[in-house]
Amino acid sequence: MGDFNLTVILDAIRRSEAGMSRVELAQLVGLSPQTISNISRRLLDQKLIVEAGKEGSGPGKPRTILRLNPSGMYAIGVHLDPALITVVLLDLVGSVVEKRTFVTPQSHEPAEIVAAIAECVEELISLSGVSRSLIAGLGVAAPGPIDLDRGAVVGPPLLRGWVDVNLQDMVQTATGLPTTVDKDVTGAAVAEIWAGGPGGSGSFVFFYLGTGLGCGLVLNGEVYRGSSGNAGEIGHIIVDPDGPLCSDGCGMRGTIGTVLEPQVLVSQAVVAGILPVLPPNPTAREFQAAFARLSELVREGDETAIGIMSTAARSLAWGASVVGNLVDVERLVFGGPFWAPVADFVLDVLPNMVNDLLATRGIHHVDLAGTRLGEDVGAVGAACLVLERALAPRAERLLLEG
């Protein structure tokens, strides 16, 4: 119970941009002033918080403000993507201290990828000057589905040969750091909670636009992972019964994961003659470049490109409304590697589309926004997974072992 209360206090301080006094904490969380004082002392001794001056304009003793200590704890995050691997070192307030990116080895061999990650991690730590003793661990955000208990990647799209790869053990052995593995969409949702600012509270859905489409669910401030850690696999929602066969081989047509695949949209643009034909066996990076060019054509007013993207936006609205109706959240947040090129267009047309389709449209308006964390949301989320496991006030902390 004491550890849970400590995480509650730490979380309250973290969510306040200006910091909080002990009196304010007692009023907010409902614990006694003595308990607040004891926990604050523990956090100060652990260097997780600092006293940041005094405040008070009325009568009585000025109040000492408590804030997170950015250098009190660090975490490393790795975003494993078929095209590009991003590695970041994050401080306790969610700021990126160091960042490196490198092209994913073309072989896609797990051992080669893990070796490259380990080398990059060592370089990152050395350049940052941060003591390894202050690094709480390393998080990996990987394409799903995953086996959360083992930290194994089961069969991600576009990573050839990745069948039941025990990524957690491999990375932990290679780096010597405590490692946790989770889905990239879950990592993105955790990033929004920890580093996304005021928008990271309450209940929301994070739609992750990568090589496929998935979502992370946050309910009452906590990430919902599901029984096996694979909640948010929304790729099989049907949005076009006459659409292309699902790329997953399930036999269904017009699933949102297939209809909105960047490869599919790029192929439509190639067939329409507004993009050049891609080389044989194009890489994920070549698809990214082509998708970025398609988005440029939309901004330039190309009617064919606008038609392709408008149809895709309509499909995204249908899928988002299905999820929104299911969980009844306050916000829908969008991000991921393929989000930035289409952000302006989608946020211009999508809010009204989605809200018109929601069952709650006569009760409340659902806000739609892009993540404030940019293209690094996957890697930042991976690091935040470490901070979340170490410091978040999760209800499961109240359960007694056994």
RODO-2510 file (C-alpha; in nm, 4 decimals, decimal comma):
residues 402
     n   res          X          Y          Z
     1     m     0,0000     0,0000     0,0000
     2     g     0,2878     0,2335     0,0810
     3     d     0,4489     0,1733    -0,2575
     4     f     0,1157     0,2349    -0,4325
     5     n     0,0687     0,5632    -0,2447
     6     l     0,4211     0,6642    -0,3442
     7     t     0,3391     0,6135    -0,7123
     8     v     0,0128     0,8085    -0,6701
     9     i     0,2026     1,1058    -0,5251
    10     l     0,4717     1,0853    -0,7905
    11     d     0,2083     1,0683    -1,0651
    12     a     0,0260     1,3734    -0,9271
    13     i     0,3498     1,5730    -0,9250
    14     r     0,4336     1,4533    -1,2763
    15     r     0,0983     1,5668    -1,4169
    16     s     0,1345     1,9188    -1,2781
    17     e     0,3477     2,1353    -1,5066
    18     a     0,4033     2,3935    -1,2345
    19     g     0,4694     2,1430    -0,9563
    20     m     0,2683     2,0901    -0,6382
    21     s     0,3055     2,1648    -0,2705
    22     r     0,2529     1,9057     0,0036
    23     v    -0,0723     2,0795     0,1042
    24     e    -0,2029     2,0618    -0,2531
    25     l    -0,1063     1,6947    -0,2775
    26     a    -0,2950     1,6145     0,0424
    27     q    -0,6044     1,7884    -0,0927
    28     l    -0,5778     1,6182    -0,4314
    29     v    -0,5126     1,2561    -0,3359
    30     g    -0,6875     1,2425     0,0008
    31     l    -0,3928     1,1190     0,2072
    32     s    -0,3036     1,2641     0,5449
    33     p    -0,0465     1,5464     0,5662
    34     q     0,1841     1,3167     0,7629
    35     t     0,1660     1,0456     0,4939
    36     i     0,2328     1,3060     0,2248
    37     s     0,5323     1,4338     0,4201
    38     n     0,6760     1,0847     0,4685
    39     i     0,6343     0,9893     0,1038
    40     s     0,7778     1,3210    -0,0146
    41     r     1,0854     1,2592     0,1980
    42     r     1,1281     0,9130     0,0416
    43     l     1,1024     1,0598    -0,3080
    44     l     1,3493     1,3356    -0,2226
    45     d     1,5939     1,0820    -0,0786
    46     q     1,5619     0,8750    -0,3974
    47     k     1,6248     1,1936    -0,6006
    48     l     1,3071     1,1369    -0,8011
    49     i     1,1738     1,4808    -0,7023
    50     v     1,3299     1,8124    -0,6008
    51     e     1,2175     2,1105    -0,3985
    52     a     1,1772     2,3899    -0,6522
    53     g     1,1380     2,7082    -0,4512
    54     k     0,8550     2,8454    -0,2430
    55     e     0,5214     2,9926    -0,3404
    56     g     0,2498     3,1838    -0,1589
    57     s     0,0968     3,5290    -0,1732
    58     g    -0,1473     3,5149     0,1183
    59     p    -0,1029     3,4899     0,4930
    60     g     0,0831     3,1961     0,6392
    61     k     0,4034     3,0161     0,5594
    62     p     0,4974     2,9961     0,1874
    63     r     0,4560     2,6477     0,0426
    64     t     0,7494     2,4502    -0,0938
    65     i     0,6882     2,3335    -0,4520
    66     l     0,7791     1,9767    -0,5478
    67     r     0,8687     1,8846    -0,9054
    68     l     1,0102     1,5830    -1,0816
    69     n     1,3873     1,5652    -1,0989
    70     p     1,4633     1,5097    -1,4704
    71     s     1,7978     1,3468    -1,3899
    72     g     1,6581     1,1246    -1,1156
    73     m     1,5912     0,8329    -1,3505
    74     y     1,6377     0,7514    -1,7192
    75     a     1,5035     0,4922    -1,9603
    76     i     1,6042     0,3756    -2,3067
    77     g     1,3458     0,3160    -2,5765
    78     v     1,3827     0,1232    -2,9014
    79     h     1,1258     0,1383    -3,1798
    80     l     1,1619    -0,1643    -3,4029
    81     d     1,0285    -0,0848    -3,7487
    82     p     1,0832    -0,2797    -4,0729
    83     a     1,2463     0,0269    -4,2300
    84     l     1,4152     0,2237    -3,9546
    85     i     1,5118     0,1574    -3,5924
    86     t     1,5031     0,4521    -3,3538
    87     v     1,6754     0,4492    -3,0137
    88     v     1,6233     0,7235    -2,7541
    89     l     1,7412     0,8000    -2,4017
    90     l     1,4601     0,9594    -2,2029
    91     d     1,4787     1,1442    -1,8719
    92     l     1,2160     1,1283    -1,5977
    93     v     1,0052     1,4138    -1,7357
    94     g     0,9836     1,2491    -2,0788
    95     s     1,2398     1,4630    -2,2627
    96     v     1,4701     1,3027    -2,5184
    97     v     1,8307     1,3350    -2,3986
    98     e     1,9939     1,1475    -2,6872
    99     k     1,8589     0,9917    -3,0050
   100     r     1,9994     0,7708    -3,2786
   101     t     1,8397     0,6113    -3,5838
   102     f     1,9709     0,3493    -3,8226
   103     v     1,8366     0,1534    -4,1164
   104     t     1,6991    -0,1847    -4,0197
   105     p     1,9404    -0,4538    -4,1462
   106     q     1,8084    -0,5812    -4,4785
   107     s     1,8489    -0,9440    -4,3755
   108     h     1,5853    -0,8944    -4,1023
   109     e     1,7728    -1,1627    -3,9078
   110     p     1,6752    -1,1240    -3,5394
   111     a     2,0323    -1,1806    -3,4169
   112     e     2,1724    -0,9153    -3,6521
   113     i     1,9037    -0,6645    -3,5550
   114     v     1,9580    -0,7241    -3,1812
   115     a     2,3353    -0,6840    -3,2216
   116     a     2,2819    -0,3534    -3,4019
   117     i     2,0450    -0,2358    -3,1277
   118     a     2,2948    -0,3270    -2,8546
   119     e     2,5743    -0,1386    -3,0320
   120     c     2,3538     0,1695    -3,0709
   121     v     2,2478     0,1556    -2,7035
   122     e     2,6088     0,1510    -2,5859
   123     e     2,6914     0,4466    -2,8106
   124     l     2,3908     0,6364    -2,6771
   125     i     2,4845     0,5823    -2,3124
   126     s     2,8476     0,6781    -2,3771
   127     l     2,7558     1,0003    -2,5579
   128     s     2,5010     1,1041    -2,2951
   129     g     2,7366     1,0704    -1,9995
   130     v     2,4511     0,9234    -1,7944
   131     s     2,5504     0,6597    -1,5389
   132     r     2,4109     0,3151    -1,6159
   133     s     2,2998     0,2958    -1,2516
   134     l     2,0419     0,5678    -1,3246
   135     i     1,8941     0,3826    -1,6247
   136     a     1,5862     0,1956    -1,5046
   137     g     1,5787    -0,0300    -1,8080
   138     l     1,5209    -0,0624    -2,1790
   139     g     1,1868    -0,0864    -2,3569
   140     v     1,1261    -0,2210    -2,7060
   141     a     0,8149    -0,1237    -2,9016
   142     a     0,7619    -0,3900    -3,1686
   143     p     0,4931    -0,4658    -3,4265
   144     g     0,2300    -0,7052    -3,2913
   145     p     0,1084    -0,9587    -3,2232
   146     i     0,3307    -1,0348    -2,9253
   147     d     0,3454    -1,2780    -2,6346
   148     l     0,3545    -1,0238    -2,3524
   149     d     0,4475    -1,2716    -2,0776
   150     r     0,7618    -1,3845    -2,2601
   151     g     0,8344    -1,0640    -2,4468
   152     a     0,8244    -1,2624    -2,7716
   153     v     0,7360    -1,1258    -3,1147
   154     v     0,5033    -1,3740    -3,2823
   155     g     0,4722    -1,2776    -3,6479
   156     p     0,4893    -0,9060    -3,7383
   157     p     0,4149    -0,7907    -4,0920
   158     l     0,7126    -0,7013    -4,3086
   159     l     0,9708    -0,8536    -4,0732
   160     r     1,0678    -1,1644    -4,2642
   161     g     1,1234    -1,4791    -4,0617
   162     w     1,0091    -1,3330    -3,7288
   163     v     0,8107    -1,6262    -3,5917
   164     d     0,8067    -1,6518    -3,2113
   165     v     1,1276    -1,4530    -3,1611
   166     n     1,2091    -1,4185    -2,7891
   167     l     1,3112    -1,0563    -2,8297
   168     q     1,3052    -0,9614    -2,4619
   169     d     1,5648    -1,2193    -2,3554
   170     m     1,7798    -1,1505    -2,6610
   171     v     1,7957    -0,7736    -2,6020
   172     q     1,8452    -0,8102    -2,2271
   173     t     2,1359    -1,0484    -2,2809
   174     a     2,2928    -0,8251    -2,5460
   175     t     2,2636    -0,4974    -2,3517
   176     g     2,2760    -0,6095    -1,9885
   177     l     1,9762    -0,3846    -1,9145
   178     p     1,6402    -0,4991    -1,7721
   179     t     1,4223    -0,5193    -2,0830
   180     t     1,0512    -0,5047    -2,1475
   181     v     0,8785    -0,5640    -2,4824
   182     d     0,5354    -0,4418    -2,5785
   183     k     0,3366    -0,3609    -2,8904
   184     d     0,4217    -0,0397    -3,0714
   185     v     0,0605     0,0811    -3,0420
   186     t     0,0645     0,0218    -2,6657
   187     g     0,3961     0,2026    -2,6383
   188     a     0,2515     0,4997    -2,8265
   189     a    -0,0423     0,5148    -2,5853
   190     v     0,1929     0,5016    -2,2863
   191     a     0,4036     0,7788    -2,4435
   192     e     0,0958     0,9971    -2,4685
   193     i     0,0258     0,9418    -2,0967
   194     w     0,3822     1,0076    -1,9818
   195     a     0,5164     1,2651    -2,2242
   196     g     0,2212     1,3944    -2,4240
   197     g     0,1246     1,6786    -2,1912
   198     p    -0,2269     1,7509    -2,0601
   199     g    -0,3832     1,5408    -2,3372
   200     g    -0,2433     1,2263    -2,1793
   201     s    -0,5009     1,1999    -1,9019
   202     g    -0,8501     1,0526    -1,8850
   203     s    -0,9684     0,8029    -2,1464
   204     f    -0,8589     0,8068    -2,5096
   205     v    -0,7665     0,5873    -2,8059
   206     f    -0,4314     0,6217    -2,9809
   207     f    -0,4557     0,5255    -3,3492
   208     y    -0,1145     0,4178    -3,4720
   209     l    -0,0533     0,4529    -3,8465
   210     g     0,2456     0,2384    -3,9363
   211     t     0,2947    -0,0413    -4,1850
   212     g    -0,0451    -0,1507    -4,0528
   213     l    -0,3120     0,0113    -3,8363
   214     g    -0,3620    -0,0545    -3,4670
   215     c    -0,4781     0,1304    -3,1608
   216     g    -0,3767     0,1694    -2,7988
   217     l    -0,6524     0,1996    -2,5388
   218     v    -0,6238     0,4226    -2,2332
   219     l    -0,9115     0,3963    -1,9874
   220     n    -0,9190     0,6270    -1,6849
   221     g    -0,5497     0,7013    -1,7180
   222     e    -0,4333     0,3389    -1,7468
   223     v    -0,3367     0,1477    -2,0605
   224     y    -0,5650    -0,1475    -2,1281
   225     r    -0,3606    -0,4347    -2,2718
   226     g    -0,6111    -0,7204    -2,2806
   227     s    -0,5675    -1,0753    -2,1521
   228     s    -0,2649    -1,1520    -2,3716
   229     g    -0,1332    -0,7998    -2,4259
   230     n    -0,2771    -0,7698    -2,7770
   231     a    -0,5728    -0,5358    -2,7300
   232     g    -0,6130    -0,2884    -3,0142
   233     e    -0,5742    -0,5239    -3,3113
   234     i    -0,8388    -0,3422    -3,5157
   235     g    -0,7037    -0,4299    -3,8589
   236     h    -0,9876    -0,6742    -3,9323
   237     i    -1,2723    -0,4224    -3,9031
   238     i    -1,4428    -0,4340    -4,2443
   239     v    -1,4885    -0,0910    -4,4003
   240     d    -1,5315    -0,1946    -4,7667
   241     p    -1,6965    -0,5340    -4,8340
   242     d    -1,5918    -0,5088    -5,2004
   243     g    -1,2367    -0,4065    -5,1195
   244     p    -0,9117    -0,5998    -5,1659
   245     l    -0,8446    -0,9291    -4,9922
   246     c    -0,6975    -0,8887    -4,6471
   247     s    -0,3183    -0,8933    -4,6565
   248     d    -0,3208    -1,1166    -4,3473
   249     g    -0,4588    -1,4058    -4,5496
   250     c    -0,7780    -1,4353    -4,3433
   251     g    -0,9982    -1,4399    -4,6556
   252     m    -1,1989    -1,1265    -4,5697
   253     r    -1,2240    -0,8290    -4,8005
   254     g    -1,1934    -0,4590    -4,7322
   255     t    -1,0490    -0,4775    -4,3825
   256     i    -0,9327    -0,1426    -4,2502
   257     g    -0,5808    -0,2715    -4,1985
   258     t    -0,5551    -0,3563    -4,5688
   259     v    -0,7502    -0,0620    -4,7113
   260     l    -0,5357     0,1870    -4,5195
   261     e    -0,1989     0,0182    -4,5719
   262     p     0,0378     0,2818    -4,7154
   263     q     0,1442     0,0206    -4,9716
   264     v    -0,2162    -0,0091    -5,0948
   265     l    -0,2616     0,3680    -5,1232
   266     v     0,0714     0,4027    -5,3036
   267     s    -0,0252     0,1203    -5,5424
   268     q    -0,3530     0,2995    -5,6206
   269     a    -0,1577     0,6156    -5,7006
   270     v     0,0826     0,4221    -5,9242
   271     v    -0,2057     0,2621    -6,1153
   272     a    -0,3668     0,6061    -6,1513
   273     g    -0,0432     0,7351    -6,3031
   274     i     0,0316     1,0058    -6,0462
   275     l     0,3280     0,8208    -5,8934
   276     p     0,6107     0,6450    -6,0783
   277     v     0,6288     0,2673    -6,0757
   278     l     0,8262     0,1394    -5,7789
   279     p     1,1282    -0,0886    -5,8309
   280     p     1,0825    -0,4663    -5,7962
   281     n     1,0546    -0,5789    -5,4325
   282     p     1,0469    -0,2238    -5,2931
   283     t     1,1708    -0,1709    -4,9388
   284     a     0,9629    -0,0222    -4,6581
   285     r     1,1615     0,3005    -4,6889
   286     e     1,0787     0,3279    -5,0600
   287     f     0,7104     0,2916    -4,9700
   288     q     0,7506     0,5660    -4,7089
   289     a     0,9047     0,7995    -4,9647
   290     a     0,6295     0,7255    -5,2167
   291     f     0,3617     0,7798    -4,9513
   292     a     0,5168     1,1140    -4,8599
   293     r     0,5068     1,2144    -5,2275
   294     l     0,1385     1,1138    -5,2496
   295     s     0,0690     1,3401    -4,9525
   296     e     0,2558     1,6247    -5,1247
   297     l     0,0319     1,5825    -5,4292
   298     v    -0,2713     1,6181    -5,2015
   299     r    -0,1349     1,9464    -5,0648
   300     e    -0,0641     2,0624    -5,4216
   301     g    -0,4302     2,0072    -5,5118
   302     d    -0,3983     1,7007    -5,7368
   303     e    -0,7584     1,5787    -5,7720
   304     t    -0,6659     1,2116    -5,8130
   305     a    -0,4463     1,2171    -5,5025
   306     i    -0,7189     1,3971    -5,3074
   307     g    -0,9696     1,1324    -5,4185
   308     i    -0,7447     0,8475    -5,2991
   309     m    -0,6802     1,0157    -4,9645
   310     s    -1,0452     1,1161    -4,9162
   311     t    -1,1562     0,7550    -4,9607
   312     a    -0,8908     0,6467    -4,7123
   313     a    -1,0030     0,9140    -4,4646
   314     r    -1,3623     0,7902    -4,4940
   315     s    -1,2488     0,4352    -4,4151
   316     l    -1,0471     0,5623    -4,1197
   317     a    -1,3524     0,7521    -3,9938
   318     w    -1,5670     0,4374    -4,0100
   319     g    -1,3085     0,2343    -3,8239
   320     a    -1,2480     0,5074    -3,5661
   321     s    -1,6213     0,5388    -3,5024
   322     v    -1,6506     0,1629    -3,4399
   323     v    -1,3775     0,1827    -3,1767
   324     g    -1,5198     0,5074    -3,0383
   325     n    -1,8640     0,3538    -3,0006
   326     l    -1,7169     0,0500    -2,8275
   327     v    -1,5160     0,2288    -2,5574
   328     d    -1,6838     0,5751    -2,5408
   329     v    -1,3721     0,7839    -2,4815
   330     e    -1,3086     1,1580    -2,4666
   331     r    -1,0402     1,1825    -2,7356
   332     l    -0,8959     1,0091    -3,0377
   333     v    -0,5233     1,0687    -3,0854
   334     f    -0,3322     0,9875    -3,4052
   335     g     0,0356     0,9244    -3,4684
   336     g     0,2940     0,6816    -3,5996
   337     p     0,5529     0,6690    -3,8792
   338     f     0,3014     0,7449    -4,1561
   339     w     0,1005     1,0086    -3,9704
   340     a     0,2960     1,3314    -4,0276
   341     p     0,2537     1,3494    -4,4091
   342     v    -0,1272     1,3234    -4,3864
   343     a    -0,1892     1,4971    -4,0533
   344     d    -0,3180     1,8303    -4,1868
   345     f    -0,5494     1,6739    -4,4443
   346     v    -0,6918     1,4086    -4,2114
   347     l    -0,7518     1,6462    -3,9195
   348     d    -0,9282     1,8827    -4,1586
   349     v    -1,1855     1,6268    -4,2758
   350     l    -1,1948     1,3549    -4,0082
   351     p    -1,3429     1,5218    -3,6939
   352     n    -1,6844     1,5898    -3,8453
   353     m    -1,6907     1,2500    -4,0189
   354     v    -1,6208     1,0620    -3,6966
   355     n    -1,8530     1,2636    -3,4746
   356     d    -2,1388     1,2215    -3,7227
   357     l    -2,0961     0,8436    -3,6966
   358     l    -2,0686     0,8157    -3,3174
   359     a    -2,3701     0,6956    -3,1189
   360     t    -2,2915     0,9575    -2,8537
   361     r    -2,3038     1,2511    -3,0965
   362     g    -2,6088     1,3951    -2,9183
   363     i    -2,4388     1,3699    -2,5777
   364     h    -2,0800     1,4818    -2,6142
   365     h    -1,8227     1,5772    -2,8778
   366     v    -1,5126     1,3623    -2,9197
   367     d    -1,1913     1,5548    -2,9832
   368     l    -0,9468     1,4398    -3,2504
   369     a    -0,5821     1,5423    -3,2437
   370     g    -0,2372     1,4397    -3,3585
   371     t     0,0242     1,3402    -3,1042
   372     r     0,2565     1,6156    -2,9869
   373     l     0,5454     1,3676    -2,9770
   374     g     0,6082     1,3595    -3,3509
   375     e     0,7658     1,0749    -3,5440
   376     d     0,9585     0,9508    -3,2393
   377     v     0,6402     0,8502    -3,0528
   378     g     0,7229     0,4790    -3,0932
   379     a     1,0710     0,5061    -2,9415
   380     v     0,9580     0,7519    -2,6732
   381     g     0,6747     0,5121    -2,5937
   382     a     0,9174     0,2238    -2,5589
   383     a     1,1149     0,4202    -2,2983
   384     c     0,7947     0,5259    -2,1258
   385     l     0,7030     0,1578    -2,0935
   386     v     0,9968     0,1272    -1,8544
   387     l     0,8903     0,4335    -1,6548
   388     e     0,5305     0,3149    -1,6469
   389     r     0,6218    -0,0275    -1,5116
   390     a     0,8511     0,1260    -1,2501
   391     l     0,6496     0,4251    -1,1355
   392     a     0,2868     0,4341    -1,2586
   393     p     0,0094     0,3877    -0,9977
   394     r    -0,1375     0,0767    -1,1547
   395     a    -0,4193    -0,0985    -0,9694
   396     e    -0,2355    -0,4331    -0,9874
   397     r     0,0199    -0,2959    -0,7405
   398     l    -0,2472    -0,3400    -0,4721
   399     l    -0,2676    -0,7163    -0,5290
   400     l    -0,0831    -0,9380    -0,2833
   401     e     0,1504    -1,1934    -0,4370
   402     g     0,0123    -1,5448    -0,4245
***
